[in-house]
Amino acid sequence: MYTEPPTGNHADVSSEARVCSACGSATSADARFCSQCGNPLASELPEAAYEGTAPRLFGVLAPGPTLVLGCVLLVGGLLALLAGSPIAAIALVALAAATFVLFVGAAGRDPESPVARRATRSGHRVRGWAMFMRESAQAWAQTARDVVRLGRESRSLRGERRRALLALGDAAYREDARRIDELRLRLREIDEGLAARDQARATALARARRHVDEERVAVQPTQQFSAKDLTSGEPSES
């Protein structure tokens, strides 16, 4: 009795001999291992059958539930602390920390998870803002030291200027031409020193503001521009 052979990919696989990719020996279509070298034979199913499938990890917590569990334990620890139970609070916070460590591991094993991607973006953003705060604090601290030093030098020069003016008046009263020329030259030097320190103070403040603005721009979200945005002049922020 004649029967029609099955159609489809499986029929093509069973009707043709398979070749071992390791030694090149021909094997039967139903063989799973090479009869010559024992190498496992690759599946002949089309690659399209595997597209869109995500790996499943058994015995491992998913990133989403792990993050939720860590947040619940952390909130429980804070509530226990407010309730006056420091021991329970310490235990819950320690469990929350361990859960967050497990979450980091789960996110590393499943980086394509929406929760892992969102947590990664949030972590990068928090780290960027932390670096921004550190750089801003360092810039303003250095600027504050420079401003204090320049202010101290300016006060010293102003005190010397007052004394020079009094001495100039005394020299003019005594008609001491040589002393008058010396004091006028010194007053000119003092005025130039005061102007230079004022300029240095303004430059230091402007440099700190520029540095902070550059760091702020570096941590801003990336802007994406489409052809419509470029023509209309209205960028869309992602």
CYANA upper distance limits for C-alpha pairs under 8 A (distance plus 0.5 A):
  5 PRO  CA     11 ALA  CA      8.02
  6 PRO  CA     10 HIS  CA      8.49
  6 PRO  CA     11 ALA  CA      6.19
  7 THR  CA     11 ALA  CA      5.95
  7 THR  CA     12 ASP  CA      8.24
  8 GLY  CA     12 ASP  CA      7.23
  9 ASN  CA     13 VAL  CA      6.81
  9 ASN  CA     45 LEU  CA      7.72
 10 HIS  CA     14 SER  CA      6.76
 10 HIS  CA     45 LEU  CA      8.34
 11 ALA  CA     15 SER  CA      6.62
 12 ASP  CA     16 GLU  CA      7.06
 13 VAL  CA     17 ALA  CA      8.44
 13 VAL  CA     29 ALA  CA      7.00
 13 VAL  CA     44 GLU  CA      7.19
 14 SER  CA     29 ALA  CA      5.57
 14 SER  CA     30 ASP  CA      7.04
 15 SER  CA     29 ALA  CA      7.41
 16 GLU  CA     28 SER  CA      8.38
 16 GLU  CA     29 ALA  CA      6.50
 17 ALA  CA     26 ALA  CA      7.01
 17 ALA  CA     27 THR  CA      6.42
 17 ALA  CA     28 SER  CA      5.59
 17 ALA  CA     29 ALA  CA      5.28
 18 ARG  CA     26 ALA  CA      6.30
 18 ARG  CA     27 THR  CA      5.80
 18 ARG  CA     28 SER  CA      6.56
 18 ARG  CA     29 ALA  CA      5.96
 19 VAL  CA     24 GLY  CA      6.20
 19 VAL  CA     25 SER  CA      6.18
 19 VAL  CA     26 ALA  CA      5.06
 19 VAL  CA     27 THR  CA      6.52
 20 CYS  CA     24 GLY  CA      5.29
 20 CYS  CA     25 SER  CA      5.91
 20 CYS  CA     26 ALA  CA      6.95
 20 CYS  CA     27 THR  CA      7.72
 20 CYS  CA     34 CYS  CA      6.66
 20 CYS  CA     39 ASN  CA      7.80
 20 CYS  CA     41 LEU  CA      6.82
 21 SER  CA     41 LEU  CA      8.03
 22 ALA  CA     37 CYS  CA      8.36
 22 ALA  CA     39 ASN  CA      7.24
 23 CYS  CA     36 GLN  CA      8.35
 23 CYS  CA     37 CYS  CA      7.48
 25 SER  CA     34 CYS  CA      8.01
 25 SER  CA     36 GLN  CA      7.48
 27 THR  CA     31 ALA  CA      7.12
 27 THR  CA     34 CYS  CA      6.96
 27 THR  CA     35 SER  CA      7.43
 31 ALA  CA     41 LEU  CA      8.20
 32 ARG  CA     40 PRO  CA      6.61
 32 ARG  CA     41 LEU  CA      5.91
 33 PHE  CA     38 GLY  CA      5.85
 33 PHE  CA     39 ASN  CA      6.04
 33 PHE  CA     40 PRO  CA      5.00
 33 PHE  CA     41 LEU  CA      5.87
 34 CYS  CA     38 GLY  CA      5.07
 34 CYS  CA     39 ASN  CA      5.76
 34 CYS  CA     40 PRO  CA      6.96
 34 CYS  CA     41 LEU  CA      7.14
 45 LEU  CA     49 ALA  CA      7.61
 46 PRO  CA     50 TYR  CA      8.30
 47 GLU  CA     51 GLU  CA      7.20
 60 VAL  CA    106 ALA  CA      7.90
 61 LEU  CA     65 PRO  CA      7.63
 61 LEU  CA     66 THR  CA      6.81
 61 LEU  CA    106 ALA  CA      7.13
 62 ALA  CA     66 THR  CA      6.73
 62 ALA  CA    103 PHE  CA      8.36
 62 ALA  CA    106 ALA  CA      6.63
 62 ALA  CA    107 ALA  CA      8.38
 62 ALA  CA    110 ASP  CA      8.48
 63 PRO  CA     67 LEU  CA      6.59
 63 PRO  CA    103 PHE  CA      5.94
 63 PRO  CA    104 VAL  CA      8.33
 63 PRO  CA    106 ALA  CA      5.76
 63 PRO  CA    107 ALA  CA      5.97
 63 PRO  CA    110 ASP  CA      8.10
 63 PRO  CA    113 SER  CA      7.87
 63 PRO  CA    115 VAL  CA      6.88
 63 PRO  CA    116 ALA  CA      6.78
 64 GLY  CA     68 VAL  CA      6.83
 64 GLY  CA    115 VAL  CA      6.12
 64 GLY  CA    116 ALA  CA      8.16
 65 PRO  CA     69 LEU  CA      6.52
 66 THR  CA     70 GLY  CA      6.70
 66 THR  CA     99 THR  CA      6.95
 66 THR  CA    100 PHE  CA      7.78
 66 THR  CA    102 LEU  CA      7.59
 66 THR  CA    103 PHE  CA      5.90
 67 LEU  CA     71 CYS  CA      6.74
 67 LEU  CA     99 THR  CA      7.90
 67 LEU  CA    100 PHE  CA      7.06
 67 LEU  CA    103 PHE  CA      6.41
 68 VAL  CA     72 VAL  CA      6.66
 69 LEU  CA     73 LEU  CA      6.68
 69 LEU  CA     96 ALA  CA      8.12
 69 LEU  CA     99 THR  CA      7.60
 70 GLY  CA     74 LEU  CA      6.63
 70 GLY  CA     95 LEU  CA      8.14
 70 GLY  CA     96 ALA  CA      5.10
 70 GLY  CA     97 ALA  CA      7.67
 70 GLY  CA     99 THR  CA      5.63
 70 GLY  CA    100 PHE  CA      6.23
 71 CYS  CA     75 VAL  CA      6.63
 71 CYS  CA     96 ALA  CA      7.48
 72 VAL  CA     76 GLY  CA      6.56
 72 VAL  CA     96 ALA  CA      8.39
 73 LEU  CA     77 GLY  CA      6.63
 73 LEU  CA     92 LEU  CA      6.10
 73 LEU  CA     93 VAL  CA      7.09
 73 LEU  CA     95 LEU  CA      7.31
 73 LEU  CA     96 ALA  CA      5.57
 74 LEU  CA     78 LEU  CA      6.88
 74 LEU  CA     92 LEU  CA      7.01
 74 LEU  CA     93 VAL  CA      5.93
 74 LEU  CA     96 ALA  CA      5.86
 75 VAL  CA     79 LEU  CA      6.67
 76 GLY  CA     80 ALA  CA      6.54
 76 GLY  CA     89 ALA  CA      7.86
 76 GLY  CA     92 LEU  CA      7.10
 77 GLY  CA     81 LEU  CA      6.66
 77 GLY  CA     88 ALA  CA      7.40
 77 GLY  CA     89 ALA  CA      4.62
 77 GLY  CA     90 ILE  CA      7.28
 77 GLY  CA     91 ALA  CA      8.02
 77 GLY  CA     92 LEU  CA      5.34
 77 GLY  CA     93 VAL  CA      5.82
 78 LEU  CA     82 LEU  CA      6.75
 78 LEU  CA     89 ALA  CA      6.92
 78 LEU  CA     93 VAL  CA      8.49
 79 LEU  CA     83 ALA  CA      6.56
 79 LEU  CA     89 ALA  CA      8.12
 80 ALA  CA     84 GLY  CA      6.87
 80 ALA  CA     85 SER  CA      5.80
 80 ALA  CA     86 PRO  CA      7.36
 80 ALA  CA     88 ALA  CA      6.73
 80 ALA  CA     89 ALA  CA      5.51
 81 LEU  CA     85 SER  CA      5.87
 81 LEU  CA     86 PRO  CA      5.82
 81 LEU  CA     88 ALA  CA      8.16
 81 LEU  CA     89 ALA  CA      5.70
 85 SER  CA     89 ALA  CA      6.66
 86 PRO  CA     90 ILE  CA      6.55
 87 ILE  CA     91 ALA  CA      6.75
 88 ALA  CA     92 LEU  CA      6.58
 89 ALA  CA     93 VAL  CA      6.55
 90 ILE  CA     94 ALA  CA      6.55
 91 ALA  CA     95 LEU  CA      6.72
 92 LEU  CA     96 ALA  CA      6.56
 93 VAL  CA     97 ALA  CA      6.63
 94 ALA  CA     98 ALA  CA      6.78
 95 LEU  CA     99 THR  CA      6.59
 96 ALA  CA    100 PHE  CA      6.67
 97 ALA  CA    101 VAL  CA      6.82
 98 ALA  CA    102 LEU  CA      6.83
 99 THR  CA    103 PHE  CA      6.63
100 PHE  CA    104 VAL  CA      6.76
101 VAL  CA    105 GLY  CA      6.94
102 LEU  CA    106 ALA  CA      6.57
103 PHE  CA    107 ALA  CA      6.46
104 VAL  CA    108 GLY  CA      6.69
105 GLY  CA    109 ARG  CA      6.81
106 ALA  CA    110 ASP  CA      6.60
107 ALA  CA    111 PRO  CA      5.78
107 ALA  CA    113 SER  CA      7.88
107 ALA  CA    115 VAL  CA      8.49
107 ALA  CA    116 ALA  CA      5.46
108 GLY  CA    116 ALA  CA      8.40
110 ASP  CA    116 ALA  CA      7.71
111 PRO  CA    116 ALA  CA      6.13
111 PRO  CA    117 ARG  CA      6.92
112 GLU  CA    116 ALA  CA      7.25
112 GLU  CA    117 ARG  CA      6.94
113 SER  CA    117 ARG  CA      6.66
114 PRO  CA    118 ARG  CA      6.55
115 VAL  CA    119 ALA  CA      6.46
116 ALA  CA    120 THR  CA      6.46
117 ARG  CA    121 ARG  CA      6.68
118 ARG  CA    122 SER  CA      6.61
119 ALA  CA    123 GLY  CA      6.43
120 THR  CA    124 HIS  CA      6.65
121 ARG  CA    125 ARG  CA      6.64
122 SER  CA    126 VAL  CA      6.56
123 GLY  CA    127 ARG  CA      6.51
124 HIS  CA    128 GLY  CA      6.49
125 ARG  CA    129 TRP  CA      6.72
125 ARG  CA    219 VAL  CA      7.51
126 VAL  CA    130 ALA  CA      6.57
127 ARG  CA    131 MET  CA      6.68
128 GLY  CA    132 PHE  CA      6.64
128 GLY  CA    219 VAL  CA      6.00
129 TRP  CA    133 MET  CA      6.62
129 TRP  CA    219 VAL  CA      6.85
130 ALA  CA    134 ARG  CA      6.73
131 MET  CA    135 GLU  CA      6.55
132 PHE  CA    136 SER  CA      6.46
132 PHE  CA    212 VAL  CA      8.16
132 PHE  CA    215 GLU  CA      6.16
132 PHE  CA    216 ARG  CA      7.02
132 PHE  CA    219 VAL  CA      7.88
133 MET  CA    137 ALA  CA      6.51
134 ARG  CA    138 GLN  CA      6.68
135 GLU  CA    139 ALA  CA      6.56
135 GLU  CA    212 VAL  CA      7.93
135 GLU  CA    215 GLU  CA      8.00
136 SER  CA    140 TRP  CA      6.61
136 SER  CA    208 ALA  CA      8.42
136 SER  CA    211 HIS  CA      8.08
136 SER  CA    212 VAL  CA      5.96
136 SER  CA    215 GLU  CA      8.27
137 ALA  CA    141 ALA  CA      6.42
138 GLN  CA    142 GLN  CA      6.66
139 ALA  CA    143 THR  CA      6.66
139 ALA  CA    208 ALA  CA      6.08
139 ALA  CA    211 HIS  CA      7.82
139 ALA  CA    212 VAL  CA      8.06
140 TRP  CA    144 ALA  CA      6.39
140 TRP  CA    208 ALA  CA      6.66
141 ALA  CA    145 ARG  CA      6.83
142 GLN  CA    146 ASP  CA      6.80
143 THR  CA    147 VAL  CA      6.55
143 THR  CA    204 ALA  CA      6.39
143 THR  CA    205 LEU  CA      6.98
143 THR  CA    208 ALA  CA      7.14
144 ALA  CA    148 VAL  CA      6.57
145 ARG  CA    149 ARG  CA      6.67
146 ASP  CA    150 LEU  CA      6.59
146 ASP  CA    201 ARG  CA      7.92
146 ASP  CA    204 ALA  CA      7.86
147 VAL  CA    151 GLY  CA      6.46
147 VAL  CA    201 ARG  CA      6.26
147 VAL  CA    204 ALA  CA      8.12
148 VAL  CA    152 ARG  CA      6.66
149 ARG  CA    153 GLU  CA      6.82
150 LEU  CA    154 SER  CA      6.54
150 LEU  CA    197 ARG  CA      6.48
150 LEU  CA    198 ASP  CA      8.40
150 LEU  CA    200 ALA  CA      8.36
150 LEU  CA    201 ARG  CA      7.35
151 GLY  CA    155 ARG  CA      6.65
152 ARG  CA    156 SER  CA      6.85
153 GLU  CA    157 LEU  CA      6.75
154 SER  CA    158 ARG  CA      6.62
154 SER  CA    193 GLY  CA      8.49
154 SER  CA    194 LEU  CA      6.40
154 SER  CA    197 ARG  CA      7.43
155 ARG  CA    159 GLY  CA      6.74
156 SER  CA    160 GLU  CA      6.83
157 LEU  CA    161 ARG  CA      6.54
157 LEU  CA    190 ILE  CA      6.73
157 LEU  CA    193 GLY  CA      8.25
157 LEU  CA    194 LEU  CA      7.54
158 ARG  CA    162 ARG  CA      6.78
158 ARG  CA    190 ILE  CA      8.32
158 ARG  CA    194 LEU  CA      8.44
159 GLY  CA    163 ARG  CA      6.97
160 GLU  CA    164 ALA  CA      6.58
161 ARG  CA    165 LEU  CA      6.62
161 ARG  CA    187 LEU  CA      6.80
161 ARG  CA    190 ILE  CA      7.16
162 ARG  CA    166 LEU  CA      6.89
163 ARG  CA    167 ALA  CA      6.70
164 ALA  CA    168 LEU  CA      6.47
164 ALA  CA    183 LEU  CA      6.77
164 ALA  CA    186 ARG  CA      8.23
164 ALA  CA    187 LEU  CA      7.32
165 LEU  CA    169 GLY  CA      6.76
165 LEU  CA    183 LEU  CA      8.34
165 LEU  CA    187 LEU  CA      8.33
166 LEU  CA    170 ASP  CA      6.86
167 ALA  CA    171 ALA  CA      6.59
167 ALA  CA    183 LEU  CA      8.00
168 LEU  CA    172 ALA  CA      6.55
168 LEU  CA    179 ARG  CA      8.17
168 LEU  CA    180 ILE  CA      6.40
168 LEU  CA    183 LEU  CA      6.51
168 LEU  CA    184 ARG  CA      8.05
169 GLY  CA    173 TYR  CA      6.64
170 ASP  CA    174 ARG  CA      6.78
171 ALA  CA    175 GLU  CA      6.33
171 ALA  CA    176 ASP  CA      5.66
171 ALA  CA    177 ALA  CA      8.02
171 ALA  CA    179 ARG  CA      6.70
171 ALA  CA    180 ILE  CA      6.36
172 ALA  CA    176 ASP  CA      6.73
172 ALA  CA    177 ALA  CA      8.04
172 ALA  CA    180 ILE  CA      7.07
176 ASP  CA    180 ILE  CA      6.67
177 ALA  CA    181 ASP  CA      6.77
178 ARG  CA    182 GLU  CA      6.87
179 ARG  CA    183 LEU  CA      6.67
180 ILE  CA    184 ARG  CA      6.59
181 ASP  CA    185 LEU  CA      6.67
182 GLU  CA    186 ARG  CA      6.76
183 LEU  CA    187 LEU  CA      6.55
184 ARG  CA    188 ARG  CA      6.72
185 LEU  CA    189 GLU  CA      6.86
186 ARG  CA    190 ILE  CA      6.65
187 LEU  CA    191 ASP  CA      6.64
188 ARG  CA    192 GLU  CA      6.74
189 GLU  CA    193 GLY  CA      6.62
190 ILE  CA    194 LEU  CA      6.67
191 ASP  CA    195 ALA  CA      6.71
192 GLU  CA    196 ALA  CA      6.58
193 GLY  CA    197 ARG  CA      6.69
194 LEU  CA    198 ASP  CA      6.70
195 ALA  CA    199 GLN  CA      6.70
196 ALA  CA    200 ALA  CA      6.61
197 ARG  CA    201 ARG  CA      6.56
198 ASP  CA    202 ALA  CA      6.81
199 GLN  CA    203 THR  CA      6.59
200 ALA  CA    204 ALA  CA      6.59
201 ARG  CA    205 LEU  CA      6.84
202 ALA  CA    206 ALA  CA      6.65
203 THR  CA    207 ARG  CA      6.51
204 ALA  CA    208 ALA  CA      6.72
205 LEU  CA    209 ARG  CA      6.75
206 ALA  CA    210 ARG  CA      6.59
207 ARG  CA    211 HIS  CA      6.61
208 ALA  CA    212 VAL  CA      6.68
209 ARG  CA    213 ASP  CA      6.60
210 ARG  CA    214 GLU  CA      6.66
211 HIS  CA    215 GLU  CA      6.77
212 VAL  CA    216 ARG  CA      6.59
213 ASP  CA    217 VAL  CA      6.70
214 GLU  CA    218 ALA  CA      6.79
215 GLU  CA    219 VAL  CA      7.18
216 ARG  CA    220 GLN  CA      6.96
221 PRO  CA    237 GLU  CA      7.76
221 PRO  CA    238 SER  CA      7.26
222 THR  CA    237 GLU  CA      7.32
222 THR  CA    238 SER  CA      6.82
223 GLN  CA    235 PRO  CA      7.57
223 GLN  CA    236 SER  CA      6.82
223 GLN  CA    237 GLU  CA      5.08
223 GLN  CA    238 SER  CA      6.23
224 GLN  CA    235 PRO  CA      7.41
224 GLN  CA    236 SER  CA      6.45
224 GLN  CA    237 GLU  CA      6.56
224 GLN  CA    238 SER  CA      6.88
225 PHE  CA    229 ASP  CA      6.23
225 PHE  CA    230 LEU  CA      6.96
225 PHE  CA    235 PRO  CA      6.09
225 PHE  CA    236 SER  CA      6.79
226 SER  CA    230 LEU  CA      6.75
226 SER  CA    235 PRO  CA      8.27
227 ALA  CA    231 THR  CA      6.79
228 LYS  CA    232 SER  CA      6.53
229 ASP  CA    233 GLY  CA      5.98
229 ASP  CA    234 GLU  CA      5.58
229 ASP  CA    235 PRO  CA      5.69
229 ASP  CA    236 SER  CA      7.57
230 LEU  CA    234 GLU  CA      7.48
230 LEU  CA    235 PRO  CA      7.60
